[in-house]
Structure formats: C-alpha cells, structure tokens
Amino acid sequence: MSPGAAQPLLLGVRHHGPGSARSVRAALDAAQPRAVLIEGPPEGDALLALAAEPDMRPPVALLAHAADDPGRAAFWPLASFSPEWVALRWAQARDVPVRFIDLPAAHTLADGPGADGDGDWDGDGDGEDGGAGSVPVDPLAALAGAAGYDDPERWWEDVVEHRGADSARDPLAPFAALAEAMGALREAHGDGGRPRDLVREAYMRQRMRAARREFGADYAVVCGAWHVPALRARTTAAADRALLTGLPKTKVETTWVPWTHRRLARADGYGAGITSPGWYAHLFAAPDRPVERWLTKVAGLLREEDRQVSPAHVIEAVRLAGTLAALRGRPLPGLTETLEAVRAVMCDGSDVPLALIQDRLVVGDVLGEVPGTAPAVPLQRDLTRRMRTLRLKAEAQSRDLELDLRKDTDAAKSLLLHRLRLLGVDWGVPTASRAGTGTFRETWRLCWEPELSVRVAEAGIWGTTVPGAATARAEAEARGAGELGEITALAERCLLAGLSGALPAVLRALADRAALDTDVARLAGALPALARSLRYGDVRGTDASALGTVAAGLAERICVALPAACAAGLDADGAAALRGHVDGVHGAVALLTDTDPALRERWSGVLRALAGRDAVPGVIRGRAARLLLDGGRLPAGETARLMGLALSPAAAPADAAGWIEGFAGGNAGGGTLLVHDERLLGLIDTWLVSVPPDAFVDVLPLLRRTFGAYEPGVKRSLGELVRRGPGSGRARSASRAAPEGFAPDLDPARADAAEALARILLAAAG
C-alpha cells in the first residue's frame, strides 16, 4: 500500500485464529500502514498502552462494565494467537497509532445485562458475538459446506492454518479471497440474522472516515471477515449517522483482566467457543514442524504420568498422523489426525490418557497476567494486596489448599476465603479435609475463573476493603433474610469469616425471627448451625458469646414444643424429617452444654418422653431410645423392655419396623450393638419371624435399608448369631464358649485400655 492508495487495507479475520494472526502480521509487514484500526470498544483506547508493558501476558481480556452496575459487563478476550493482539503489538512495536473502532460499550451495555456476552471476539469463525443473540447464519460453516466439508474447523485448518508457500508469496491474497467469499454470503443472507451489526458497521465506517481525514487512505483495519463487505460499501455519512441516532447510553468503566485458555474454550457465558486454544497457541508459536513438536509435548506429558513413551513412539505417531492426512486429502495433519495417532500409538487405544491430553494440552490451564498499574476498583486492589501478603496466587488450574487454623497465616487465608464467599466471589470452595476431622483444619479447592473479576467489581459497592465489604454485605443479608434458617446459616458464615462487626445486626435479626417462629421443625433445623457457630468462634478466637444466649433460648423452646410436635399425627415423611431434626438437636446440645450445663438434663427428659409415648411414630421412639442408651441414660434392661413393647404382636408391623430403623439404623454403630447384645438381637429375630406374610412384603424395604447399611463384617457376625439361634449368647450355659472374638461379658480392664487409646487418637485429630 502506498500513501496515495484509494482504499484502506481491510484485513478480515477469524477471531482467535492463529492462521489469521500470522497472515495479519505478514500483511502489515508488507503494507507498513500509518495507522491500525481494530474491531473493539473505543473506551479501551486509553488502556492500549498497557499491552506493551512487560507484565502483560496473554490471554487477557478487555473488561467493560456499567459504572452503576458492575454486573452488567462485557469481555473482549485476546490470546497470543488472536489477530487483534498481533496487530496491536505490531503497531506498538513500530510506534504506529492504533485505535479501537467498534460500537462503544456505552451503547452495548445500555441494552441491559448480558447484552453482549463476551464482546465480539468469540472465535466462531465469522467474528460475531456469541452472547444473548444467537446467530442464524454461521459463515464459516457455510463456506465449509460449499467446499464439501462437513466440519468447519477442518476446512479452516486446511485453507488457512495449513496454507502453502503460494499464499506466503502474496500476504494479501488470503484476505482478498476471504472478502470475496463473505461478499457472496452477505448478498445471499443480508445481515445474516444480525440486525445489530448494521449499527456496529455504521459506527466503524464513521471511525474509518475520521482515520482517512487524519492519515489519508494509508491505514489498515483488522476486523471480523463478516464485516469487510459492509465496510467497503459506499454509504453516506448522513445515512450512518441516522442509524446511530437515539442509541441508549450508559457510563462505563474499562480495565484489563487475566483470562484463561479454559475460559476461551467455553461457548457459553463469557467464553469464546474455541474448542482447542492450547493447540491453536502451539500452531501460532511453533516456528516449523508443528506436528513433530506437538507430539513431543504429548510424549512429555504422558511420561510425567508414568506412561512408557519413547522417541520411537513419537516417530511412529508422526508417521501415522501424516498417513491419515494423506488418505483424507489434507495438506498437513490437523488436530484430529494427531489425536488419533496418539490414541493408537501412545495410549494403546485407550481414551483415558487421551482425556488427559485433551484437558492439559488441547485446552490447557494457561492464565494470563495484567500489570499492577491496570485500573481496578478499590476492593480489587485491597484483594490483590492481601493475596500478595498471604502468598496466595490466582491460578486457572484447580488445586487443593490445606490449612491449619492454629497457624496465623493459615487462619488469615481461611478468613479471606470465607469473606470472599460472603461477597459472592467463590475463588475457594470448602471440601472434606484429608488431614483429619478436627475443627482446626480446613481444605479448600481453589480455582480462579476470569468472571470472578466481575464478581469483585460487583462487590465493590459494599466497601473498599474485603473485611469492610463482607461486613456490609452480611448486615444487608440479615436485614433482608426471611427464614430463620437463612439467618442462622449467615451467623455461622460470619463466625467462619471472623466478622465480629456484623454479628450484632445478625443476632438482632436472629432473635426477632426466632421469637416469631412457632414451627418446631424450623427451630430444630436452626439450632445446629448456632451450636457450630459457637464452636467455630472458639476455634478462631472470635467473640461469639452473644450467640450462646440466643442458642439457649432456642433450645429451651425446642425442648418444650418437640414432644407435642412428634405426636401430632405425622405421616412417614414427616416422621423421618423430625427424626433427622432430633439427631441435629442432640448433636447441638452436646456442643452447648459448656454454656448451659442443665440443658443436657432437660434434653434427656425430652428423649425419655419421646421414647415412652405410644403416640410418637416408631422411627422417632426408636431413635430417642438409642440416643439415651448411647449417652448412658437408659439401662440395658429398660432398653430391652422398650424394644419388647415396640415389637409386641399388638404393634403394627410398619411402626415396629420404623422403631428398628430408628434404633439400629444409620451410621451410629447399630449393627455392632446388636452383635454385642444378643438379647436385643433375639427380640428383633423373634418379631421378624412372627410378621404375617402380607405385612412382611410392606416392611421389607425398610428392613433392607436398615440392615443393608451395615459393614460386611457386622453382617457376617449377625448372620452367624442368627444361624445359631436366639439366646445362643447370654442365655447359654456358662460351660459353652462365647462366639469367636467376643468375651461372655464386659472386661473392664480391656475396656479401660481401649478408652485410653481412643482419647489419644482423638487428641491427635485435634
């Protein structure tokens, strides 16, 4: 192109296409334009200089969000192989002016949340947005179909990614061919079902007219290939202004945020819909022999996973990939051929290691970086400072973080992650700890997703620091919570997050809701969370004493109301639900006895009332008896009496089976209890053989659920005892031996030794 050229250089590209990126670089090197215009929001012009910073490493995204609603946002992702990024860096390296020319985000975001999804760089082959407005016409698929391909990706690889030397001699030839093809498509399909593109293209033409006044025709435009025919069309400035008149507008803020290859691979939400960003990055970066270099990477990954892969495997896979490409008439092996060769040669035909390759190399866990000087909301700056202090790094790959809350640094990490969760920033998700069950340990699964940057921006309305914002958010949730369970859960989260400042508001709301709530099930469901909050507050050094008063009042109301609620004609589902609440309250009472020692006695009285009242469903009576027995508050003889009554011929079989489930079911060692107490086992055995055949069919599922959950060893022991017959244990004469592995009666000395060992193990768990 010469300064006197009549037309600017229009470079139609496929967004995130490495072949397009190489072609753009070659075309710019050949043309040497005086300015470069790129499809993108003009609000990003002020941030373009940051792309040249040493700390800027793609993939990154230009983020624009509404100033009054950070959740209304759009992203424009850029990878190292994106033509826009290549054009931007080319211009900056040569001090050539570079600008964005697409419709401003101020108009795009004024249409409402999610109006533009991921901006306009989504990699669907045509340069169009894959957000809320779906595209009826896919230009890439249409061109592939016209060429006889059923796979648009394979067609694109053949004609663009694997272009030969002929196109290299004329770097502008592929753009001319692609523009001609898009012109034919637009003649056939008009706007392709994208009426908003007409407005965008009108704005781009306006920016091109301004560039012509400044630079003449000696400038280049890098845009989606679909737009090229419209940007070449002869239209008047007045017609374009008419299309742009009256557009809604809002104030926006922009910044750069890190992006990931994994997010680029997603077609929904803020993804870009690229199926193989890791493969594309390799194609763009490989100076020569891309297939050989790729298969060497694959072999290295498999060797790291302890698979036997030698250089001979690599050589054979290269040959097989080339043979497959030749048989299919392709100029070079593509991703399909290389993966098929890897499966056959390196994976022994298995898809399991192939899935690892797909995850680690075809997609990848690459996370970009942005300079610290990039604009950010105050909350983001505070979060970045805290992450740096605690040595927490945002990573795209999921990883587990083990914390010991007795260590100051680990406790601070826990507080930060819990506070972020209160703010809706789920960078970390709590998981089951592998180190033990003590309350001093936590395990988190960390994974930084790019959209979390939007969540941080949204949370900025609550405050400028993480603790302040989390406190304000918790207070607002307490005022708006409608259910008692919501507030108790919030209190627990505040304790976990160390938000003492939010507790007064939460406790006021809790006391108000508890005073008005008369549903004993909701009260019983709320108490365990309060008890855990007291315990966690003690572990983390947070003052939770005020919770004790609320919890004690709640427990008192439960003790008064629960017996009547359990005898109020419950159906099977209601009885099962209340049985779960009885378990929850029992565990909570054990945690609350330090603050209210008399509570245990009151609760034991409630359990005795439940265990002995005929009107209470069998599943609840049985559970109450079992809890009393385990707590040492129900003698063995009395337990047998209650079981005998529950399993008497006068009892309904379904109610008796429910009593057995409540007493011996669950994971509380019911099977072991029956193994050691043959008197109870004999009662169940006697009842079971007396159940009428028609009733037995009805109670069988309940019995299978009860006994099927036992450990295999317990089942074998019970089967052996039943085979020997009822009364074969304690009722036997003293001359007969006890079952193998069991003494005829309790051995206090051995029991004391086991108790001492159990205490040591529990102390070690922490």
Steps between C-alpha positions, in 0.01 A plus 500: 500500500629846417400826665291587200298178496131549435377245754618403848627150565212289636622184671205270567590241761368215705522612860746286699626333182879437494500486120324838487749635754799393290339639187428834670860532610624419149256746340594781737870434440439526127270805504657703785183709563516833684225394745321182611130487587372196690147376561441567870340754737651851474491529881800267495721750315622648827618155611682395183838620629483237775522227237865592450586462869738212585249370758224462242479139389206363298245355519341815637168669446382855473222537756234768476224528759227747579616744766174474693468121462832309474309179435398640161827428325656385175837346424720515191747209546840500331745212474853500366361352177218757461538715186395809700779443752756448223389820326508694826851386590620557141386861514646563845837354403519753212341802673207485258171644632252227591131546592180305563211576265204277598175628651577648845430284802300795634233413244541123516463478879209744508282227349507305829697222672659248269426711194831415342618193683870481425520809284572405141812286508353156539669290236193360328657549159325817394596747766152532638382496853387180662319671784130531561412543130559165323616516136281326240778498239849370576721628215778253579259205480347637179840530329607158624179347365551665163848345486361154578608484867269386778735641767559879492805468725666252264427722200649801676814307588543385140451835328649736760706331771680269255542742210796428275775714354282654228305712746821591682627669182192728501401577860189689386359217289318311780325818615381575148365147459326504837347844433363378167346194667343711776362739238322211330360381834369845590336533161320172568419552869490876554595578858506128581240540771707761686315831472723654769797459264357770277539748786847377588616523140360851467711607800809328359458686172478826695831423672655408164396837358670670794815294439499595132493868593803445728708245307355500150422151370828360634360309799402142571180362657502166684146372544284189475491383139119525502522878530736561207233530224302746714807714574578516127143594409443849366278673757462860604595644836144627538357151458737362762420781742130423462562138608691620807251764612313432821704205622473443878814585695645438844821589679756218487835418654767287332808306601711201405442171686679163479338236284549127460521249217234298677262796492575557132390142439151560636225601264259619769510789745816701452679230300617531143400163363848389390521124535881475503678816623808305610534351151450841341766654724740225395429551128564871536820464703660206318758639254501179292401130510193565719381137502838364612528764773143436616544124527821556695299706749244222524772243567645719775161532670440124488846429642422736790199275567731193512401361162770329295536724194827494305636704207401207280137557600528864394649407162231241437223743603636766260498247216149382580364857521656581162355185345152579633522855358608368159216246491252778580646738243618755755815709440628437855382302802255691714398455861267213408781301333752567776258390774408185311870421460561563870213271600626217280875527564548656846175413681449138386158594365376634835304822534603548865849647438357677196262688729802623698662626178176671402482674838866596549622570146208540258327741741759574768514689828679813379408808705595844374639789701433874499721778638437627849448846350180390323191681632314312771226568752632565855372162617704325230813687606442401863445138400818499291699641792364235738569221253857619465546521878361149552685361198180388335522493122207500262534190283278361226574140595297359787710417807441408864617720787541341845477742793586458869304772679739496795754672274452874457562503125267208433232657719531824302463307171187333635348834601572649158341208312192497725457876460524471123229234504276737695558751220409246231862456386533120514872479429522225762246228581526307830550125458539203734837514673739210444709593803235417760166603643616757755361851486852640468529372145345617175542392141416731212476435128637812327440591136504854362247554223516824297142598582602529864647836401144612428385363835768705675392809309137435598597454864674836492165666576523360856834651592860568404659219707417131520408502874296820470314385190426156649369660820270735310374216280427278805308780675291557188425128468395486867252782445355334192494137616153353529564153640649413835727243337644767270601718795654215700700398192608863461610511865711192444659653190576821690676300771699307242596829334591669829250783444436605860375836376211338314387277789289760687277558197481128428414418862227763512342354190544150640332584829211671320437205265537239776248681721239498225559152361275229648600213269704260712654341191645834391621569854663159519658550159649832608656386830785285360636790295503720811679231700761462226541877493585504869752224448660663195511835676698341779742337253562825311519724806184689401273628775179302454371518857189687394401202289487286813203690639305469175588131467393426859163667446452307177586170670253572782217556255587180315496298821151629577346462155666189355305224683167644395620548141616137478161370614292708261396226252811508282518309173809296408681789329425741784620248759824441307561874478443550873728207578776687314426810706522294822848388395600858418375639831672217691834590339441869568423436867834325535670817376291736717539330838810708577289816497189339658583182703134445594402476134617139471262393780208682341574340163528154657155552646368581154655183357350288782160651425537421130624145562209408726204665329292265281363783288851585374592328170716192540799644312520790750439281808773263389743783433433659839563168675826452312627850585419443868676162495813643335507784753489259793157626609298188419587169670533193282200339668279799437618509138396138457162576658435787258601284205275221620206737518575646158527154343207339682232321295264790568729746319440574134778339291583828320531687831716222645727505195528876539605452865774262388618749237512781754680288756739293290520691172737767376877514546501510880615142556157338524628174353787477746256558785289203388809282467598569859149489650340176389197573715407791271583293195280221626208738545533620142537143374191382687294792369620451146396135474158588640418768241211381275600435137290782357640754750854368447491616136416852618773525764774326298632819324531672837685205652733472202584868530574453870715187486643552151707796620703288743864415440560160337671368815204602715260330260701178518505508881126562518435220253708261707318593820159462337603164351587374849157602615357751749644495846821332387713760679412624848227240549745216438638297783830624636670185375448593136755729334415853386499581127848529354650842576257586780520460875198374694475833677661843518870497595562828691877484467489461123233768473714746699797435269285561193365822652853631562600426141186670368580814700852510353364464147239772550757737647727444199211574263461825661 
